Amino acid sequence: MMVAQLFKGTNRIIWLIFKQNRLKISLWLFGLIGVSLATVSAYTTIYTGEKEIFEFGLTMQNPAMVAMLGKAYQIETFNLGAVFASEMLLLSAVAVSVMNILLVTSSTRMDEEEGRLELIRALPVGRLAYLLAGIILMVIVNSVLFIFLSIGLGLFMHEAFNLESVVLYSGILASTGLFFAGVSAVAAQLTATTRGTLGISFGMLITAYIVRAIGDVGNDLMSLFSPLGWTVRTSVFVENQQWWPILALVCGGTTLLMSTFYLNHKRDINAGLLPDQKGKRYASRFLKSRFGLTWQLEKGTIFSWGIGIFLMSVAFGAILGDLETYFSDLELVKKVLPANSTASMTEQFITLLIGIMSVFAAIPSVSILLKLKKEERMGRTENFYSRAVSRNKVMGNYSIIAFLTGVLMQILIGIGLYVSASQVMEKTIGLESVLASVLVYVPAIWVVIGLATLLVGVFPKWAGFVWGYMLFAMFVIYLGNLLEFPEWLNRLSAFYHVSLLPNEEVNWLSLSLLSIVGTVLSVSGFLGYNKRDI
């Protein structure tokens, strides 16, 4: 009876959390399922014969592709389902993990930090009811993903997409999401802030990706220390006999989720189990400035993302040396490359990699700008505006740091690729060339920052839309050609207009227009922020 009281009111809280997050949940599920089904539909028209599938299988054997997309299938086993899993399984698993991390953080640490949990617990509900409700909701969300994705893939009625295959594929995505839901739930008990919870959760996800990449290329045993290494070892659509990764992920996720009840019971509300870092007794003159305070609040985000971006760049650069050597004698692969292209395969792969990582590099910049909205929602900006402080200066501090963060992340991408690639490649790519290839994306990142500024300044309730735009930009880079997006749709992505150095000449007109668009969006955001109520 005493235990039952701890979970009193769970059913009503589940409905409350769902209503609070139903738009986010709907958009995530629609996007994940829709992109998967659209990709399969495109593959059924592109890979119509054994020759096309065999050529794709050869491409996937390269260590660079293995590091980016996961363990390759044996060439002789490739079918349409294996093509789909090779391109989509790992990236979809990462996307599902991100969904779970964000939703769990929102319904645990964020609700606690912003005072909503305290209001709920003032009512006749159990101490652990809110936590249990959040966990049950995530189980439901992952189950819905599993059911509808299985049904959708099964409707294609292709021999590769039989019942066992689609259930295994959908199951591995749902179980991976459940595992990282557990990681985020534990992180919420360890730290006292939303920023700390997201930092630990995404740090674990990035670490799992890097460990898997290194292990898949060089040591299978090392990959088994990463949950994402389990994800890519089901042999889905080929053997369909490796169900142990799902069992391992479900058991691991369940263990993590169950441990959160014990951890939650051991801590106080609005506190974490990890000790707070002791600060200086007296603030420095820099910290007393508006810019210094903003930097102090955001430096953790910048450092953590910088380390992650740099390590990912080093990991990918380390396997570029095998790219040209591996494909030097494969005529089939040479025929796949454009006949009029003078760029090597290594250069083409690097441009794709830089484009994808540049979208990731914009995440911390956007996150910094959205912190201003959070500070406003928490009532802390009133401490500024109760004095003679300009709104332009406050928002300007966030914009400057966000822009410099974007530039820093691009530089780290370039240095990481150069440092590792120069050690393994016979023909070294020049540092200036690599830096130019990454810095050319800065105007596109500025457009994203400008969009975030506009939304925060004019439409704060819709500020989260910027994440949808970035997800769209990622799809254009990675799947735009495959899914044959119309030209007007591709052009909506700022990253689509960036010149692919060193394979193309710099289009200064496009870069100038992107810079102008970014500036106009930012100025509009500043004007709106000055006029609206706080």
Residue, then its C-alpha position, 0 to 999 in steps of 0.5 A: m500500500m505504501v508503494a502504491q501511494l508513491f505512484k498515485g495519480t499516474n494516469r492523469i499525469i500521463w495525459l497531462i504530459f501528452k497534451q503538453n508534448r503532443l505537437k512535438i510527438s506528432l511531428w517527430l513520429f510523422g517525420l521519422i515514419g514519413v522519411s523512412l517510407a519515402t526512402v523505400s519508395a525511392y529505392t524501389t525505382i532506383y535499385t531495380g536490378e542486381k547490377e545497381i544493388f551490387e554497385f551500391g554494395l561495393t560502395m558500402q564496403n569502404p571503411a569511410m562508409v562503414a564509419m559513417l553508416g555502420k557495419a557493412y553487409q557481405i556483398e553477395t547478400f545485398n538486396l533492396g532491404a540491405v540497401f535501405a538498412s545500410e543508408m537509413l538504419l543507423l541515422s534513423a536510430v540516432a534520430v529516434s534517440v534524439m527524440n527520446i532524449l529531448l522528450v524525456t528531458s522535457s518531461t523530467r528535468m525541464d518541468e522540474e526546473e521550471g516549477r511545473l513539477e512542484l505545482i503537480r506535487a502540491l496536489p494529492v499525487g505520489r512522489l514518483a507519479y510524474l516520473l513514472a508517467g513520463i517513462i510510460l509515455m515514452v514507452i507508448v511513443n516508441s511502441v507507436l513508432f514500432i507499430f506504424l513503421s512496421i505496417g508502413l514498410g510491410l505495405f510495400m509487398h516486396e520480398a525483402f520487406n517481409l513480416e520478420s524483416v520489417v518487425l526486426y527493423s522497427g524493433i531495433l529503432a524503438s529499442t534504441g530509442l528506449f535505451f537512450a530514454g533511459v540514459s536521459a532519465v538517469a541524467a535528469q537525476l544526476t544534474a540539477t539543470t536541463r542544460g546538464t541533462l542534455g549535455i550528459s545525454f548527447g555526450m553519451l550519444i556522441t560517444a556511442y557513435i564514435v566508439r561504434a565508428i572506430g570499432d566497426v572499422g578496426n575492432d568488432l569487440m570495441s563496437l560491442f561497448s556501444p549501444l549503437g554498435w548493437t543497433v547495426r548488428t541485427s543483419v536485418f533484411v538479410e539473415n533476420q536471425q540476430w535478435w539479441p541486440i533488441l533484447a540487449l537494448v530493451c534490457g539496458g533501457t529497462t534497467l536504466l529507467m527502473s534505476t531512476f526511481y531509486l535515484n529520484h527517491k534519494r534526491d531533493i526536488n530541484a537538486g541533482l545527485l552530482p555535487d555542484q561545482k564550486g565557483k569563485r568567491y568574487a566575480s571577475r570584472f568580465l563576469k560582471s559585464r553583460f557579455g561576460l555573464t552570457w559567456q559564463l552561462e553558455k561556455g559549457t554548451i560551447f566546450s562540450w559541442g566543440i569537443g564532440i565535433f572535433l572528435m567526430s571530425v578526427a574519427f572520420g578523417a582517420i579513415l579517409g586514407d583507405l578511400e582512394t586505394y580501395f576503389s582504385d581498381l573498381e571499374l563499376v564504381k568509376k562508372v557511378l561517378p559523374a563522367n565530367s567530374t574531375a574531383s576524386m572520390t575522397e574529395q566528393f566524400i569530404t564535401l558530403l561529410i562537411g555539409i552534414m557536419s555543418v548542419f550539426a555545427a549550427i546546433p549549439s549556435v541555435s541552442i545559445l539563442l534559444k536560451l534567451k527565450k528560456e531566460e525570459r520564460m523563467g523570469r530572469t531577464e527581468n533582472f536585466y530590464s529592471r535597470a537601464v539596459s538595452r534589449n538590443k545589447v542583451m540579444g546582441n550578446y547572445s547573437i554574437i556568441a552564437f555566431l562565433t560559436g558557429v565559426l568555431m565549430q566549422i574551424l574545429i571540423g576543418i582542423g579535425l579532418y586535416v590533422s587525422a587525414s594528413q596522417v593516413m593519406e599519401k596526397t595530403i589535403g592542404l589545411e587552407s583548402v579544408l578550412a575554406s571548404v568548412l568556412v564557406y558554410v558560415p553564411a548558411i549557418w548565419v541564415v539559421i541563426g537569423l531565423a532563430t533570432l526572428l522567431v525568438g524576437v517576433f514569434p517566441k511561441w514558434a521558436g522550436f520551428v528552427w529545429g524542424y528547419m535544420l532537420f529539413a536541411m539535413f534531409v536535403i543534403y543527405l536524401g535530396n537527390l535520392l528522393e528527387f526533391p523538386e528544385w524549389l524545395n531544395r532551394l529552401s535550405a540555406f545549405y543547398h546554396v553553398s559551393l562544394l569546395p574544392n570541387e566547385e568554384v566559390n559562388w560569391l553571389s550566393l554567399s553574399l545573398l545568404s549573408i544578406v538574408g541572415t542579416v535581414l532575419s536578424v535585424s527583423g528579430f531585433l526590431g520585434y524583440n524591442k517592440r513585444d512584451i517580455 
